[in-house]
Amino acid sequence: MMEKLKVINLAKSYDRDVPVLRDISFCVDDRDFFVILGPSGCGKTTLLNIIAGVEDINGGEIYIDGIRVNENKPQKRDVAMVFQNYALYPTMNVFDNIAFPLRNRHFKKKEIEGKVLSVAKLLHIEDILKKRITQISGGQKQRVAIGRAIVREPKLFLFDEPLSNLDATLRSEIRSFRIYAYATTVG
């Protein structure tokens, strides 16, 4: 298997005296599900933000598909991140939330519709596509957030503590979503 993600000697500090991450190195193979565990405040979210390109690093290297991405902007890394708080647009309905990244990439209307319906079926949320985010449950919101990530077909999924809010059914199905999407998952 090819290495999908490689992190070498990663270092991050917000000021010179307080290192947040120090000498972090690991590899994640293609199609692997890799979990980062640690107590609250240990830098897990910071590490995911760095991989996504949202935060800068002070040292080390990050490779995605063998390409060094340290200087790449988030949109150039082809990474989808699912946050614990969902990060959904409350003024949009479920369909539009899932379709959002495809519209941003100027996909054709028919293609957007097909991809959204396919992901909605996979996640068992076809019946709520017209509902606003404020009208659905926490478990449904999590499915929508995961759907928005899956529909992009990214190289890498990053999950920031989403399992704490998943319903039991979705928790057991998460592996099949990863296989279906043929993507590597870090969370």
C-alpha atoms as a printed R data frame, in Angstrom:
    type eleno elety resid chain resno       x      y       z
1   ATOM     1    CA   MET     A     1   0.000  0.000   0.000
2   ATOM     2    CA   MET     A     2   1.105  3.532  -0.753
3   ATOM     3    CA   GLU     A     3   1.493  6.089   2.034
4   ATOM     4    CA   LYS     A     4  -1.433  8.496   1.773
5   ATOM     5    CA   LEU     A     5  -0.274 10.762   4.595
6   ATOM     6    CA   LYS     A     6   3.213 11.142   6.011
7   ATOM     7    CA   VAL     A     7   4.080 13.514   8.856
8   ATOM     8    CA   ILE     A     8   7.771 13.951   9.706
9   ATOM     9    CA   ASN     A     9   9.144 15.694  12.827
10  ATOM    10    CA   LEU     A    10   6.194 18.078  13.027
11  ATOM    11    CA   ALA     A    11   6.565 20.950  15.494
12  ATOM    12    CA   LYS     A    12   4.090 23.643  16.481
13  ATOM    13    CA   SER     A    13   4.229 26.332  19.129
14  ATOM    14    CA   TYR     A    14   2.176 29.469  19.593
15  ATOM    15    CA   ASP     A    15   5.037 31.186  21.351
16  ATOM    16    CA   ARG     A    16   8.666 30.145  21.635
17  ATOM    17    CA   ASP     A    17   8.450 28.875  25.200
18  ATOM    18    CA   VAL     A    18   5.370 26.648  24.906
19  ATOM    19    CA   PRO     A    19   5.530 23.822  22.356
20  ATOM    20    CA   VAL     A    20   2.098 22.456  21.454
21  ATOM    21    CA   LEU     A    21   3.372 19.644  19.227
22  ATOM    22    CA   ARG     A    22   6.934 18.382  19.295
23  ATOM    23    CA   ASP     A    23   8.615 15.863  16.973
24  ATOM    24    CA   ILE     A    24   5.391 14.223  15.719
25  ATOM    25    CA   SER     A    25   5.989 11.583  13.031
26  ATOM    26    CA   PHE     A    26   3.664  8.961  11.560
27  ATOM    27    CA   CYS     A    27   2.523  7.430   8.273
28  ATOM    28    CA   VAL     A    28  -0.996  6.485   7.214
29  ATOM    29    CA   ASP     A    29  -1.392  4.084   4.308
30  ATOM    30    CA   ASP     A    30  -3.970  4.501   1.575
31  ATOM    31    CA   ARG     A    31  -7.497  3.513   2.697
32  ATOM    32    CA   ASP     A    32  -6.474  3.217   6.364
33  ATOM    33    CA   PHE     A    33  -8.551  4.443   9.293
34  ATOM    34    CA   PHE     A    34  -6.053  6.078  11.683
35  ATOM    35    CA   VAL     A    35  -7.098  7.366  15.110
36  ATOM    36    CA   ILE     A    36  -5.276  9.961  17.207
37  ATOM    37    CA   LEU     A    37  -6.003  9.573  20.921
38  ATOM    38    CA   GLY     A    38  -5.074 11.804  23.819
39  ATOM    39    CA   PRO     A    39  -6.451 13.901  26.664
40  ATOM    40    CA   SER     A    40  -8.231 17.181  26.126
41  ATOM    41    CA   GLY     A    41  -5.814 19.959  25.208
42  ATOM    42    CA   CYS     A    42  -2.980 17.717  23.999
43  ATOM    43    CA   GLY     A    43  -3.008 19.041  20.410
44  ATOM    44    CA   LYS     A    44  -5.201 16.567  18.483
45  ATOM    45    CA   THR     A    45  -7.332 19.280  16.856
46  ATOM    46    CA   THR     A    46  -4.246 21.406  16.216
47  ATOM    47    CA   LEU     A    47  -2.631 18.460  14.422
48  ATOM    48    CA   LEU     A    48  -5.714 17.939  12.230
49  ATOM    49    CA   ASN     A    49  -5.866 21.672  11.447
50  ATOM    50    CA   ILE     A    50  -2.197 21.569  10.435
51  ATOM    51    CA   ILE     A    51  -2.743 18.574   8.133
52  ATOM    52    CA   ALA     A    52  -5.721 20.386   6.575
53  ATOM    53    CA   GLY     A    53  -3.589 23.499   6.056
54  ATOM    54    CA   VAL     A    54  -5.640 25.725   8.352
55  ATOM    55    CA   GLU     A    55  -2.711 26.273  10.744
56  ATOM    56    CA   ASP     A    56   0.980 26.765   9.993
57  ATOM    57    CA   ILE     A    57   3.789 24.684  11.464
58  ATOM    58    CA   ASN     A    58   7.098 25.733  12.993
59  ATOM    59    CA   GLY     A    59   8.996 22.698  11.743
60  ATOM    60    CA   GLY     A    60   8.683 19.362  10.030
61  ATOM    61    CA   GLU     A    61   7.095 18.142   6.830
62  ATOM    62    CA   ILE     A    62   3.692 16.913   5.662
63  ATOM    63    CA   TYR     A    63   3.223 14.744   2.565
64  ATOM    64    CA   ILE     A    64  -0.073 13.759   0.944
65  ATOM    65    CA   ASP     A    65   0.242 11.176  -1.839
66  ATOM    66    CA   GLY     A    66   4.012 11.628  -1.714
67  ATOM    67    CA   ILE     A    67   3.820 15.380  -2.394
68  ATOM    68    CA   ARG     A    68   5.109 17.853   0.185
69  ATOM    69    CA   VAL     A    69   2.196 20.147   1.079
70  ATOM    70    CA   ASN     A    70   3.690 22.382   3.797
71  ATOM    71    CA   GLU     A    71   3.174 25.562   1.785
72  ATOM    72    CA   ASN     A    72  -0.057 24.478   0.063
73  ATOM    73    CA   LYS     A    73  -3.253 26.337   0.910
74  ATOM    74    CA   PRO     A    74  -6.105 24.197   2.324
75  ATOM    75    CA   GLN     A    75  -7.991 24.089  -0.995
76  ATOM    76    CA   LYS     A    76  -4.896 22.677  -2.735
77  ATOM    77    CA   ARG     A    77  -4.535 19.743  -0.303
78  ATOM    78    CA   ASP     A    78  -7.807 17.978  -1.278
79  ATOM    79    CA   VAL     A    79  -8.666 17.185   2.335
80  ATOM    80    CA   ALA     A    80 -12.188 17.104   3.817
81  ATOM    81    CA   MET     A    81 -12.593 17.856   7.504
82  ATOM    82    CA   VAL     A    82 -15.637 16.935   9.605
83  ATOM    83    CA   PHE     A    83 -15.855 18.917  12.831
84  ATOM    84    CA   GLN     A    84 -17.393 17.900  16.150
85  ATOM    85    CA   ASN     A    85 -19.755 20.885  15.897
86  ATOM    86    CA   TYR     A    86 -20.737 19.932  12.313
87  ATOM    87    CA   ALA     A    87 -19.910 23.354  10.715
88  ATOM    88    CA   LEU     A    88 -23.137 23.323   8.689
89  ATOM    89    CA   TYR     A    89 -24.959 26.311   7.207
90  ATOM    90    CA   PRO     A    90 -28.175 26.758   9.240
91  ATOM    91    CA   THR     A    91 -29.880 28.881   6.565
92  ATOM    92    CA   MET     A    92 -29.534 26.119   3.956
93  ATOM    93    CA   ASN     A    93 -31.432 22.876   3.695
94  ATOM    94    CA   VAL     A    94 -29.735 19.476   3.871
95  ATOM    95    CA   PHE     A    95 -29.433 19.124   0.080
96  ATOM    96    CA   ASP     A    96 -27.748 22.526  -0.275
97  ATOM    97    CA   ASN     A    97 -25.347 21.831   2.610
98  ATOM    98    CA   ILE     A    98 -24.175 18.613   0.954
99  ATOM    99    CA   ALA     A    99 -24.064 20.244  -2.501
100 ATOM   100    CA   PHE     A   100 -22.103 23.289  -1.301
101 ATOM   101    CA   PRO     A   101 -18.557 22.032  -2.049
102 ATOM   102    CA   LEU     A   102 -19.632 20.829  -5.500
103 ATOM   103    CA   ARG     A   103 -21.188 24.194  -6.360
104 ATOM   104    CA   ASN     A   104 -17.990 25.906  -5.211
105 ATOM   105    CA   ARG     A   105 -16.107 23.744  -7.701
106 ATOM   106    CA   HIS     A   106 -18.591 24.601 -10.486
107 ATOM   107    CA   PHE     A   107 -19.987 21.113 -11.041
108 ATOM   108    CA   LYS     A   108 -22.967 20.907 -13.389
109 ATOM   109    CA   LYS     A   109 -26.433 20.894 -11.832
110 ATOM   110    CA   LYS     A   110 -27.249 17.313 -12.945
111 ATOM   111    CA   GLU     A   111 -23.939 16.005 -11.611
112 ATOM   112    CA   ILE     A   112 -24.495 17.766  -8.272
113 ATOM   113    CA   GLU     A   113 -27.975 16.282  -7.983
114 ATOM   114    CA   GLY     A   114 -26.728 12.771  -8.765
115 ATOM   115    CA   LYS     A   115 -23.837 12.926  -6.308
116 ATOM   116    CA   VAL     A   116 -25.949 14.405  -3.492
117 ATOM   117    CA   LEU     A   117 -28.708 11.813  -3.963
118 ATOM   118    CA   SER     A   118 -26.146  8.998  -4.012
119 ATOM   119    CA   VAL     A   119 -24.511 10.180  -0.773
120 ATOM   120    CA   ALA     A   120 -27.910 10.804   0.855
121 ATOM   121    CA   LYS     A   121 -28.938  7.236   0.046
122 ATOM   122    CA   LEU     A   122 -25.667  5.894   1.453
123 ATOM   123    CA   LEU     A   123 -26.220  7.829   4.692
124 ATOM   124    CA   HIS     A   124 -29.965  7.070   4.903
125 ATOM   125    CA   ILE     A   125 -30.973 10.750   4.820
126 ATOM   126    CA   GLU     A   126 -32.915 10.888   1.536
127 ATOM   127    CA   ASP     A   127 -36.106 11.788   3.404
128 ATOM   128    CA   ILE     A   128 -34.663 14.947   5.015
129 ATOM   129    CA   LEU     A   129 -32.988 16.594   1.998
130 ATOM   130    CA   LYS     A   130 -35.499 19.476   1.936
131 ATOM   131    CA   LYS     A   131 -35.345 20.164   5.683
132 ATOM   132    CA   ARG     A   132 -33.366 23.036   7.141
133 ATOM   133    CA   ILE     A   133 -30.466 22.189   9.432
134 ATOM   134    CA   THR     A   134 -32.374 23.671  12.395
135 ATOM   135    CA   GLN     A   135 -35.146 21.091  11.823
136 ATOM   136    CA   ILE     A   136 -33.043 17.929  12.136
137 ATOM   137    CA   SER     A   137 -31.516 15.976  15.035
138 ATOM   138    CA   GLY     A   138 -27.871 15.927  16.121
139 ATOM   139    CA   GLY     A   139 -27.324 12.497  14.575
140 ATOM   140    CA   GLN     A   140 -28.828 13.696  11.296
141 ATOM   141    CA   LYS     A   141 -26.603 16.794  11.374
142 ATOM   142    CA   GLN     A   142 -23.585 14.530  11.748
143 ATOM   143    CA   ARG     A   143 -24.706 12.499   8.731
144 ATOM   144    CA   VAL     A   144 -25.076 15.710   6.713
145 ATOM   145    CA   ALA     A   145 -21.575 16.853   7.720
146 ATOM   146    CA   ILE     A   146 -20.128 13.473   6.733
147 ATOM   147    CA   GLY     A   147 -22.128 13.602   3.491
148 ATOM   148    CA   ARG     A   148 -20.665 16.978   2.635
149 ATOM   149    CA   ALA     A   149 -17.194 15.487   3.081
150 ATOM   150    CA   ILE     A   150 -17.927 12.291   1.120
151 ATOM   151    CA   VAL     A   151 -19.513 14.088  -1.841
152 ATOM   152    CA   ARG     A   152 -16.195 15.876  -2.501
153 ATOM   153    CA   GLU     A   153 -14.348 12.561  -2.932
154 ATOM   154    CA   PRO     A   154 -11.214 13.942  -1.235
155 ATOM   155    CA   LYS     A   155  -7.851 12.239  -0.923
156 ATOM   156    CA   LEU     A   156  -8.082 12.368   2.855
157 ATOM   157    CA   PHE     A   157 -10.848 12.657   5.474
158 ATOM   158    CA   LEU     A   158 -10.087 14.324   8.801
159 ATOM   159    CA   PHE     A   159 -12.598 13.794  11.617
160 ATOM   160    CA   ASP     A   160 -12.323 16.051  14.674
161 ATOM   161    CA   GLU     A   161 -14.052 14.072  17.438
162 ATOM   162    CA   PRO     A   162 -17.201 13.321  15.446
163 ATOM   163    CA   LEU     A   163 -17.719  9.870  16.948
164 ATOM   164    CA   SER     A   164 -18.928 11.359  20.217
165 ATOM   165    CA   ASN     A   165 -22.079 12.598  18.480
166 ATOM   166    CA   LEU     A   166 -22.763  9.681  16.141
167 ATOM   167    CA   ASP     A   167 -25.789  7.509  16.607
168 ATOM   168    CA   ALA     A   168 -25.077  3.790  17.075
169 ATOM   169    CA   THR     A   169 -26.163  2.869  13.543
170 ATOM   170    CA   LEU     A   170 -23.903  5.427  11.882
171 ATOM   171    CA   ARG     A   171 -21.010  4.515  14.159
172 ATOM   172    CA   SER     A   172 -21.199  0.911  12.949
173 ATOM   173    CA   GLU     A   173 -21.503  1.984   9.300
174 ATOM   174    CA   ILE     A   174 -18.567  4.419   9.263
175 ATOM   175    CA   ARG     A   175 -16.154  1.773   7.973
176 ATOM   176    CA   SER     A   176 -18.347  1.013   4.965
177 ATOM   177    CA   PHE     A   177 -18.471  4.736   4.126
178 ATOM   178    CA   ARG     A   178 -14.677  4.825   4.104
179 ATOM   179    CA   ILE     A   179 -14.524  1.777   1.852
180 ATOM   180    CA   TYR     A   180 -17.222  3.211  -0.416
181 ATOM   181    CA   ALA     A   181 -15.374  6.497  -0.772
182 ATOM   182    CA   TYR     A   182 -11.954  4.827  -1.212
183 ATOM   183    CA   ALA     A   183 -10.390  7.482   0.976
184 ATOM   184    CA   THR     A   184  -7.993  7.499   3.883
185 ATOM   185    CA   THR     A   185  -9.460  8.607   7.210
186 ATOM   186    CA   VAL     A   186  -7.660 10.278  10.125
187 ATOM   187    CA   GLY     A   187  -9.581 11.145  13.255
